[in-house]
Amino acid sequence: MARYVEGLERYRVGRLSCGEAAELLGISERHFRRLRDRYEAEGAEGLIDRRRGRASGRRAPTDQIEFVVEQYRTRYWDFTVKHFHEALQAEHGFRLGYTWTKAILQSRGLVQGAPQRSAHRKRRPRRPLPGMMLFQDGSTHEWLAGQPELDLIVTLDDATSAICSAFLVEEEGTASSFMGLSDVIAAKGLFSSLYTDRGSHYFLTPKAGGKVDRLHLTQVGRALAELKIEHIPSYSPEARGRMERVFGTLQQRLPPLLRLHGITAIETANGICERSTLPSTTGALRWPRPKQAAPSCRFLARCTIFCAFATSAWSATTTACAMKGGFCRSPSSATAGILSK
């Protein structure tokens, strides 16, 4: 307030014009005249903001605040704030903003503020087109409430962060890798490269923490080589940052949703397809529907797809592109005939 009083006094003694005083105080000339009139009529007390101590006209009703708090405490306690706000919008027609929701929950002590993040290293640029690089990895977590930990196998497109395949298995391995890759190839066609960790089902690593052996290939490595798909090993968790961020989002969002819908079996979870209530970082999470009941039959069926690809001639095209929702690397007419049967 002292700055305003000083500016008004300089105006009164003629040292500043009305426009100069307003510029000095950082306000409009019209507002300065308003403050001048109130200062002359009421003195310094007239400069106090008259909204002080009054409730905002846009303040949310008390019953709406209590409804949000009660919903979070009783039904959505394991949701993130963003996920909780989206659920309120989808299921209850909630119209207030995410920032308001977060502020209410923090003020009641239901959630904690996020810690300040350190500077992030420069991120690797994304591939310009879908299908140029895919990630595949598994995440061990208690995905189903009250059940043992399971592995969620996700195949992710680097260009768009779209989840091309995702399903739950008891343990990650060669079979789950083939299952994810064949889902993508059957739905989209071939892609150019696959980026994975150095797990024993992906690579042979003679020395722990060392370089992978490019001469002695695993079953997955041999299949990718036959399909002319470049297999790229990762040498640090930071290099798989996009995949790790997706798993972080899924670990926060997916278990609460499965609990909310009463899903406790792997078969039921894997049977859900294109559910808008199961979002990833970029939209609806797509779950492949099981082809057969027995896992061994699923594995054999998917290996058959790989055999059909590997024993046929492929076109020389190596650049991936998005065409009708798929990748442009496609099999020759002979292979297309096999797949169409």
C-alpha distance (Angstrom), angle and dihedral (degrees) to the residues before:
residue distance angle dihedral
M1 . . .
A2 3.81 . .
R3 3.81 90.7 .
Y4 3.80 91.4 55.0
V5 3.80 92.5 48.1
E6 3.82 90.8 49.6
G7 3.82 92.0 49.3
L8 3.80 92.4 48.3
E9 3.81 92.1 48.7
R10 3.80 91.2 51.4
Y11 3.79 88.3 51.4
R12 3.83 92.1 49.2
V13 3.81 93.6 53.5
G14 3.80 91.2 47.2
R15 3.80 98.4 -111.8
L16 3.84 92.0 121.0
S17 3.75 132.9 31.3
C18 3.78 121.1 -129.7
G19 3.82 91.9 -100.3
E20 3.82 93.8 46.0
A21 3.80 92.5 50.0
A22 3.80 91.3 49.6
E23 3.82 90.6 50.8
L24 3.80 90.9 48.9
L25 3.82 91.2 53.6
G26 3.82 93.9 42.8
I27 3.82 95.2 -120.0
S28 3.77 135.4 112.5
E29 3.79 120.7 -87.5
R30 3.80 90.3 -118.5
H31 3.80 92.0 55.0
F32 3.80 90.6 47.2
R33 3.80 90.2 56.1
R34 3.79 89.2 50.4
L35 3.83 90.9 52.1
R36 3.81 90.2 45.4
D37 3.80 92.2 56.1
R38 3.81 92.5 47.1
Y39 3.82 91.4 46.8
E40 3.80 91.9 52.2
A41 3.80 91.8 47.6
E42 3.81 102.2 40.4
G43 3.78 106.6 12.6
A44 3.81 122.0 -135.4
E45 3.82 91.3 -24.1
G46 3.79 88.8 67.2
L47 3.79 90.8 64.6
I48 3.81 93.7 64.2
D49 3.80 113.0 109.2
R50 3.79 105.6 -103.4
R51 3.80 91.9 -148.6
R52 3.79 90.8 67.8
G53 3.79 111.7 118.2
R54 3.81 93.9 10.3
A55 3.81 123.5 113.4
S56 3.77 115.6 -113.3
G57 3.78 116.3 -103.3
R58 3.80 88.3 -132.8
R59 3.78 94.8 53.2
A60 3.80 114.1 133.0
P61 3.82 116.8 -112.2
T62 3.79 116.0 -97.3
D63 3.80 93.0 -120.8
Q64 3.80 90.6 55.8
I65 3.79 91.1 51.6
E66 3.79 91.0 50.2
F67 3.81 90.8 47.7
V68 3.81 91.5 55.5
V69 3.81 92.6 47.0
E70 3.82 92.6 47.0
Q71 3.80 93.1 48.7
Y72 3.79 91.4 52.2
R73 3.81 93.6 46.7
T74 3.80 97.7 46.8
R75 3.80 107.3 29.1
Y76 3.81 113.8 11.2
W77 3.81 101.9 35.1
D78 3.83 93.4 130.0
F79 3.83 95.5 47.2
T80 3.78 122.9 104.0
V81 3.81 114.6 -116.3
K82 3.81 92.1 -107.4
H83 3.78 92.0 48.1
F84 3.81 91.2 45.8
H85 3.81 91.5 51.5
E86 3.82 91.2 50.5
A87 3.82 90.1 49.9
L88 3.81 91.0 51.9
Q89 3.80 90.4 51.1
A90 3.80 93.9 47.3
E91 3.81 99.7 42.1
H92 3.81 105.4 26.7
G93 3.81 104.6 27.6
F94 3.81 90.9 -115.5
R95 3.83 112.2 -176.4
L96 3.81 106.1 -177.5
G97 3.79 120.3 100.1
Y98 3.78 131.7 -94.2
T99 3.83 92.7 -115.9
W100 3.82 90.9 55.8
T101 3.81 91.3 49.2
K102 3.79 92.0 49.7
A103 3.82 92.1 47.8
I104 3.83 92.1 51.6
L105 3.82 93.7 49.3
Q106 3.80 92.0 46.4
S107 3.79 92.5 48.1
R108 3.83 89.8 53.8
G109 3.80 91.6 48.8
L110 3.82 93.6 -116.9
V111 3.82 94.9 123.0
Q112 3.77 133.6 22.4
G113 3.77 126.3 -128.2
A114 3.79 115.8 -102.5
P115 3.82 115.0 -99.4
Q116 3.76 117.1 -110.7
R117 3.80 111.2 -91.1
S118 3.76 124.1 -130.3
A119 3.78 121.7 -127.1
H120 3.79 111.5 -72.6
R121 3.74 121.5 -131.6
K122 3.78 117.5 -114.1
R123 3.78 110.3 -72.6
R124 3.78 122.4 -128.8
P125 3.83 111.1 -107.1
R126 3.77 114.7 -108.2
R127 3.77 121.8 -112.0
P128 3.81 109.0 -93.6
L129 3.83 97.0 -127.4
P130 3.82 136.3 36.2
G131 3.79 114.1 -100.2
M132 3.80 96.7 30.6
M133 3.82 92.3 103.4
L134 3.79 133.4 7.2
F135 3.80 129.2 -170.5
Q136 3.77 123.8 -145.8
D137 3.79 125.7 -172.8
G138 3.79 142.6 138.1
S139 3.79 130.9 -126.3
T140 3.81 122.9 -154.5
H141 3.78 111.3 -146.0
E142 3.81 143.8 131.4
W143 3.79 92.5 -91.3
L144 3.82 94.9 162.3
A145 3.79 117.1 52.7
G146 3.81 113.1 -110.4
Q147 3.81 92.9 3.9
P148 3.83 130.2 109.5
E149 3.77 117.6 -89.1
L150 3.80 115.6 -78.9
D151 3.79 135.1 -168.6
L152 3.80 119.9 -112.2
I153 3.81 109.3 -153.3
V154 3.79 112.3 -154.6
T155 3.80 129.5 -176.8
L156 3.80 110.1 -163.2
D157 3.81 133.6 -171.8
D158 3.79 113.0 -127.5
A159 3.81 96.4 -150.3
T160 3.80 97.5 54.6
S161 3.84 105.8 11.5
A162 3.81 86.4 -125.0
I163 3.80 113.9 157.5
C164 3.81 105.2 -123.6
S165 3.81 95.7 -179.4
A166 3.80 136.0 4.5
F167 3.79 132.0 168.5
L168 3.80 141.6 147.8
V169 3.80 124.1 -109.9
E170 3.78 133.3 170.8
E171 3.81 93.0 -118.7
E172 3.80 134.4 6.4
G173 3.79 116.0 -118.8
T174 3.78 146.8 115.9
A175 3.81 93.7 -48.7
S176 3.80 93.7 52.5
S177 3.81 91.1 47.2
F178 3.81 91.2 54.1
M179 3.79 90.6 45.8
G180 3.82 92.9 54.9
L181 3.79 95.4 43.0
S182 3.79 94.5 47.5
D183 3.81 90.5 49.6
V184 3.81 89.5 56.4
I185 3.82 95.8 43.3
A186 3.80 93.5 46.7
A187 3.80 91.6 49.9
K188 3.81 102.8 35.2
G189 3.81 109.3 13.7
L190 3.79 128.0 -122.6
F191 3.78 123.8 -22.1
S192 3.81 129.9 -156.2
S193 3.81 105.8 -119.7
L194 3.81 142.2 3.9
Y195 3.81 123.2 -146.2
T196 3.82 116.0 -158.2
D197 3.78 142.2 151.5
R198 3.82 120.9 -97.1
G199 3.79 96.9 -97.6
S200 3.80 115.6 155.0
H201 3.81 91.5 -108.2
Y202 3.82 90.0 56.8
F203 3.81 104.4 36.7
L204 3.78 142.4 6.5
T205 3.80 109.2 -124.2
P206 3.84 110.2 -170.4
K207 3.81 93.5 -167.4
A208 3.78 122.2 37.2
G209 3.79 109.7 -107.7
G210 3.81 91.7 8.1
K211 3.77 135.9 109.0
V212 3.79 120.9 -58.5
D213 3.80 121.7 -108.8
R214 3.80 107.5 -108.8
L215 3.81 93.8 -173.1
H216 3.81 100.6 54.3
L217 3.80 106.7 55.6
T218 3.79 130.5 -166.8
Q219 3.80 121.9 -130.2
V220 3.80 89.8 -92.5
G221 3.80 90.9 47.3
R222 3.81 92.5 51.2
A223 3.80 92.4 49.2
L224 3.81 91.7 50.1
A225 3.81 91.1 47.4
E226 3.81 90.5 52.5
L227 3.79 89.6 51.3
K228 3.83 91.7 48.2
I229 3.81 91.2 -119.6
E230 3.80 114.4 147.9
H231 3.81 112.1 -124.9
I232 3.82 112.3 -149.3
P233 3.84 120.0 -167.0
S234 3.78 122.5 -145.7
Y235 3.80 119.2 -134.7
S236 3.82 99.8 -171.8
P237 3.82 138.6 29.4
E238 3.80 89.2 -122.7
A239 3.80 89.5 62.6
R240 3.81 88.2 61.8
G241 3.80 92.9 49.4
R242 3.79 96.0 132.5
M243 3.77 92.5 52.6
E244 3.81 92.0 45.5
R245 3.82 90.8 52.1
V246 3.80 90.6 50.7
F247 3.81 90.7 51.1
G248 3.80 89.8 49.0
T249 3.80 90.2 54.0
L250 3.80 93.2 45.5
Q251 3.81 93.0 48.0
Q252 3.80 89.2 54.2
R253 3.80 97.0 43.6
L254 3.78 111.1 27.1
P255 3.85 103.4 57.3
P256 3.83 93.6 50.3
L257 3.81 90.4 49.7
L258 3.79 93.3 48.7
R259 3.82 89.1 48.3
L260 3.81 91.2 48.3
H261 3.82 91.1 53.1
G262 3.82 93.3 44.5
I263 3.82 95.0 -116.6
T264 3.81 112.0 157.3
A265 3.83 103.8 151.6
I266 3.80 129.3 79.9
E267 3.81 92.0 -136.6
T268 3.80 92.0 54.4
A269 3.80 93.2 47.4
N270 3.81 92.6 47.8
G271 3.80 90.4 47.0
I272 3.80 92.9 63.0
C273 3.81 109.2 99.9
E274 3.82 127.8 -170.0
R275 3.80 96.1 -15.7
S276 3.81 111.7 174.9
T277 3.83 88.3 -152.0
L278 3.82 90.9 64.4
P279 3.82 101.7 66.7
S280 3.79 127.9 178.7
T281 3.78 124.8 -164.2
T282 3.79 91.4 -75.9
G283 3.81 106.0 32.5
A284 3.78 140.8 -65.4
L285 3.79 115.5 7.4
R286 3.79 110.5 -126.0
W287 3.77 117.4 -144.9
P288 3.82 119.8 -164.1
R289 3.78 113.2 -123.6
P290 3.85 113.6 -124.4
K291 3.82 112.9 -104.8
Q292 3.82 96.4 -158.1
A293 3.76 134.9 14.0
A294 3.81 97.1 -123.1
P295 3.82 116.8 69.1
S296 3.79 91.4 -142.3
C297 3.81 90.6 57.8
R298 3.81 90.4 49.4
F299 3.78 90.1 51.6
L300 3.82 93.4 49.4
A301 3.79 91.8 47.5
R302 3.79 91.3 51.8
C303 3.81 92.7 46.1
T304 3.82 87.0 54.0
I305 3.79 88.8 59.3
F306 3.80 90.1 51.6
C307 3.81 91.0 48.9
A308 3.79 90.5 51.7
F309 3.80 89.8 51.8
A310 3.81 95.5 43.9
T311 3.82 97.1 48.5
S312 3.79 95.2 50.3
A313 3.79 132.7 77.5
W314 3.77 116.2 -102.3
S315 3.77 129.8 -151.1
A316 3.79 116.9 -104.6
T317 3.79 93.5 -118.3
T318 3.80 111.0 120.3
T319 3.79 103.4 168.2
A320 3.79 114.4 96.2
C321 3.78 122.3 -141.4
A322 3.79 139.2 166.5
M323 3.79 110.9 -101.8
K324 3.79 120.7 163.2
G325 3.79 90.1 -19.9
G326 3.82 94.6 -52.3
F327 3.80 141.2 85.4
C328 3.80 120.7 -87.4
R329 3.81 96.8 -131.0
S330 3.79 100.8 99.9
P331 3.81 137.3 169.7
S332 3.76 123.2 -102.1
S333 3.78 121.4 -96.6
A334 3.81 90.7 -91.9
T335 3.81 92.0 56.3
A336 3.79 91.7 42.5
G337 3.78 88.0 57.3
I338 3.80 90.8 53.5
L339 3.81 93.1 48.9
S340 3.78 94.0 47.0
K341 3.81 92.2 59.2
